[in-house]
Amino acid sequence: MATSHDAVVADGTATQFAISFPYLDQEHVSATINGEDATFSWVDTSTVEFASAPSAGALVRIERNTPISSVLVEYTVEGAVPVEDLNQINLQLLYALQETQRDLAEAVSGGPGAEGPSTADLAADIAAIQAALTTLDARVTVEEGIRAAGDLAVAESVTEVETTVGDHTASITEAMTSVDGLAAEWKLQVDVDGAPAGSVKLTGVSEGSEGAVSELVFEVDKFKLLDPDLDAGIVPFSYEDGLIYMDDVYIRKLEAGAVVTDSLADGAISIVETAYTAEAITVAKNDAVTIQSLFVTPVDGLVRIDAAFRAYSGINIAQVAGAGYVAIAVECLRGTTVIGARQISLPIRNLTTGGQLTFDGFFNFPFLDTNPGTSLTTYSVRVTPVVNVFPEAVTVVFLNRHLAITNTKK
């Protein structure tokens, strides 16, 4: 099947002829009747029509000739290269090669196009295509090695992904190094047009009996920390132009050399009172137990209550019949009034048949009291282990129990 032309012997009545080959632009398609140029119109993207039917026995030839004197798409340094543009320039080169192959074969065989381009013209076409190909390059390089540096053993691995379009080159390099079992480094670096655009580096160094020290370093112009559960557009933490921006911050204790601000709005500085207990408390299945409380006198307006704790437990799998779950119901109370409630499923890990099913996690729950009043009152956190199917003996241990009350004026 021809990839760049169609040839049909006319029957004397047909005016429309189908095109079987692809093309980038209708201007790249031409037609001849018995070797003479012929005009036509487009019926649709795959059919052309002559004003009158070619005579019976006439050779109708429709062919594609893709220009190669210039690229159809030019790239700039800004932004990523769209995949549609990459496909178009690749198709331009592919179609031009197919057409050159067609013209060369017909010139050698004396076929319909034997009167076509000369050897010099074909050589010029091939040279132009080769020149165009040198402007587009993509490669992946992987280098690995183990070597000795003095008395040290060093293992290294470097992977580089690079693309070049015209005069512009962009690359990503991942380098991993391990030295003598005592130090390791991982680095990811992005370079654009020969200059570093940013990098991330993680290192770890053994300090003997003191354990290991690690460091994570970002070298970037801008940095953002996002939470997929927050609404789009909310950035809890970001860095740009030497400044750190935080959307909503809770700091248990702040020591500042200076606080610089244009003004303080009403309620901008809130009173925070806290209670903390490190000791463990054990709560049985379905028992509701207060694990932390705090006496405060609220400021008229809003009160925020932040409860945090660590919880863990273990269950003998041999005693479990069927499927079940473990969760913790958490309630926040003002006096005896429940002002907020949550229920969370506990993280489960280390599940083995006939062994132990364990969970161990740290949890933080914010609550808001919109009608606190102004009298001395007690805020407390009450927890209830909610267990299904698992045996009655299941208990949950709570420790590192923290409660923070923030009084904020409206």
N, C-alpha and C positions, 0 to 999 in steps of 0.2 A: 504494500500500500504506500502511495506517495505521501511524503510528509509535508511537502510545500507546494504542490500543484495538483490540478486535475485536468485531464485531457479527454474530450468526448467528441465522437463523430456525430455531427448534427443530422437530424432526420428531416429537416426542411419545414417542420411545423412548430417545434418547441422554441419558446423564447426564454424560458426560465431554466437555470442550471444550478445544481446544488454544489456547495463547497464542503469538502470533507476535512480540510486542514485548519488548524487554529491560527490565529493572527493576533497581534497586539492592537492594530488600528486598521480601519477599513481603507485608509489611504495607502496601506502597504500592499493592497491587492490590485492586480491589473489583469487584463484579458487581451487575447489576440484571436483572430479568426483567419486561418490559413497563414499565420505568421504576421498578419497586419494588426496593428493596435486597434482595439475596438472599445467603444464606450458602453457603459452599462449603468444600471441603477440597482439599488439594494431593495429586495423584497423583505427580507429579514436578515438576521445575523449570519445565516448559513445558505442564503439563496440570492443569486443575482439575476437580472432580467435585461435582455437586449430589446431595443426599440422595435426591431423586426426579426423574424426567425432567420438564423443563418441557413444558407442553402444546403440542400441534402448532400451529404458526403464531405462537407467542410469540417476541418479540424478546429474545434473550439478548445482553447487552452486558457485556463485561469490559474494564476500563480501568485505566490507571496514573495515579496522582496523587502526584507526588513532593513532599514537604513543602519549603517554602522559608522557613519562619519562622525557621530557624536552619541553620547549615552542618552537614554530617554529619561533617566532619573539622576539628579545630582544631589549629593548629601551635604549637609552642614554639620558643624561640630555639636550644635545644641541638641540634646535629647537623644532618645533611643532611635535606632533605624527601624521604621515600620517593616513588618514582614512582607506586606504587599509590594513595597519598593524593592526589597531584595529579590522577590520572585520575578518582578518585571525586568530587572537588569539581567538576571540569569536567563530568562526566556528570550530576551533580545539577543544574547550571545548564542543560545542554542539554536534559534531560528536562523540566524545568520550563518552558522556552521552548516545547518541542513541545506540551505539554499546554495552555499558555496559547493557543497558536496554534489548537489544536483547539477549545477552548471558545469562542474568539472567532468562528471560522468557523461553528460550529454555531449560535451565538447570532444571527449575522447572517443565515444562510441558513434558519433555522427548522428545522434538522435535529434529530436525536435528542436533542441536548443544548440545545435552544432555551430550556428552562426553567432553564438553568445560571446561571453567575455574572452579576451585573449589571455594567454599565459601570464602576461605582465599584470593584467587586471586582477586575475585570480591571486597572484602573489601579493599584490597590494592589499586585497581583501583579507588574506590570511594574516598579513603583518598587522593590519588594523585590529583584527580580532585578538591577536596575541597581545597587543599593547593594551587593549581594554581589559583582558584577563588579569594583567599584572596589577590593576588598580583594586581588585577585590580578592581578599585572602582571609582565610580563617584557619586556625590551627589549635591543637591541644598538645601540650608537651608535658611529659611526666619524667622526672628524674629521681632516682632512688639510689642510696649508697650507704655503705658502712665503711668507716675508716678509723684509723688511730691517729690521735693528735697528742704526741708525747706519751704520757701514761694514761690518757683518757680514751675511752671507746665512744665513738660518735656515730649515731644513726640519723640519716637525713632523708626527707622526702619532699620534693618540690613539684607542684602541679601548676601549670600556667595555661590559661584559656585566653586566646587573643584573636582579634579581628582587625583587619585593615581595609579601609575603603578610601581610595585616593591617597591623600596625604595625611589622613587621620588614622590613628591606631589607639585601641582601647584594650586593656588586659586586666585579668584577675589572677593573682598569684597566691597560692596557698603553700606555706612552708612549715614543716614540722621537724623539730630537732630534739633528740634525746641524747644526753651526755652522761655516760658512766653510771647510769641508774640513779643519779643524784639530782639531775636538773632536766627540765623539759620546757620547750617553747613551741607555741602554735601561733602563726601569724597569717592574717588574710589582708592582702593589700590590693587596692584598685588604682590603676594608672591610666590616665587619659592624655593623649598627645605628648607622651614622654615625661609627664609630671605626675607625682603622687596626688591622687584625689582623696584618699583616706585609707585608714587601716585599723585593724583590731588585733591586739596581741595579748595572749594569755601565757604567763610563765609560772612555773612552780620550781622551788628550790628546797632541797632537804636541809634541815638544820639539826640533824642528828637526833638526840633524845628529845629535843623540843618540838619535833614533828616537821611539817613542811609549811612554807610560806608561799602564797600565791598572789599574783597581781594581774589585774585585767585593765588594759589601757586602750582607750578609743582615741584615735586621731582623726577627727572629722570636723567639718565646718558647722554642721547642724546635727543634733541628736534628739530623737523623740522616743519616749517610752509609752506604749499604747496598751490599753486593756480591751480585748475583743468584746467584752460584755458591756462596755460603755457605749453611749450614743456616738455616732460618727461626728467628728469634729472636736471631741473632748480629748485633750492631750494632758494627762496627769503630770508629766514631767518632760521638759524639753530644754535644750541648750542652743543658743544662737548668738553670735557676735559678742562672745565673752560674758553673756548673762544666762542665768538659770531661771526658768519659769516653772512654777508649780501651781496647778489648778486648785487643789484642795489638800491641805497639809495638816497632819496631826503629829505634834512633837511632844513626847512625854516630858522631856526636860530640855530647856533651851538655855544655853549660856552664850551671850552675844557681847562682843566688845562695844558695838554701837548699833543702834537701830535708826536708819535714815528713812524718813517718809515725808511726803508733802503735807499730809493731814491724817488724823485718826477719826474715822466715822464713829457714830454712836454704836457701841457694842463691838467695835473692832478688836478690843482687848477683852477677853473673857476670863472669868475666874474658873480655874480648873482645880478640882480636888480629886485625889486618887486614893485607892486602897489596893494593897498587894499582899498576897499570901503565897509563899512558896510551897508550904507543906501540902501533902497529898490528902485527899478525902475520897473515900470509896462509896459509891452509890450503887445500890442493887437495882435489878431489873424492875422497871415501872415505878420506882420510888421517885417522888418529887422532893428534891433537896436544895436548899439555898446554899450556894457555894461562895457568895461574896455579897457584902452590903456596905452602905455608906450613908451617914447622916449629913444632910446639907440643908441650907436655907436658900432656895432658888431665888434668882433675880426674875422679876416679872417679865415674861416673854417666852423664850424657848430654852429647853434644857436638852443637851445631847448626852447620851449615856453610851459609853464604849466598854463592852465586856470582852475579855480575852482570857483564854485558858488553854492548857494542854490536856488532852484526854487519851487514855490508852486502855486496852484490855486484851484478853486472850481467851479463845474458846477451843475446847477439845473437839476436833472434827468427828471423832468416833461416837460422840454423844448426839450428833445432829442428825435428825431424820428429815430428809427433804430439803427444799430451798428455804432460805430465810433472809432476814436483813437485820442490820443494827443501825440505829439512828439515835440522835440526841435532840430532844425537844428543849429549846431554850426560851425562857420567858423573862421579860424585864418588868418589874413591879415598882410602882410608887405607893408605898404602904402596902395595902392588900389589893390594889387595882392593877391589873395587867395592862400595860401601855404598849406592849409589843411582843411578838412571838416569832420564833423561827424553828424550823426543823431541818436538820442536815443529815445526810447519809455519811457514815464514817468511811474513810479510806481503808480498803482491805488489801492485805498483801500476805505473802508467805503461805499460800494455801497448798497443803499437801495432804493426801489421803491418810487418815489415821494420825495426823499430826496436829499442829496448832494453827488456828486462824487468828491472826493478830491485826490490830489497827493501832496507830499511834499518830496523832496529828495535833497541830496548833490551830486554834480557831479564834476569829475576831468578829464581833457582832455589834454594829452601831444601831442605836435606837434613838427616837426623838419624842420628847414629851412636849406637846404644844399647849398644854394647860396645867402648868406646874403649881400655880399659886405662889405665895411668898412666905409660907410658914415652914418651920423646921419639919422635915420629913425624911423618910428612909427610902432610898433606892436600893433594890437588890436584884440579884440574878438567880433564877431557879432553873435547875436542869432535871430532866427525866430521861433516863435511858429507855428507848423504845425498842423492844426486841421481839421478833416473831420467829417461832419454831425453835429457836435455840433454848437450851435448858434453863431452868429457873435459877441456877447457881451463877449465871452470868452477872458480872459486876463491871463497872467502869470507874477508873481512877482519874480524878481531876486534880491537877496541880498547877503551879505558876498562875494562880487566879488573880486577875487584874481587873479593876473597875475604875473608870475615869468619868467624872461628872463635869460637864462644861456648861456654865450659865451664860447665855448670850441674850442681850437685850434685842428687842425687835427694832 
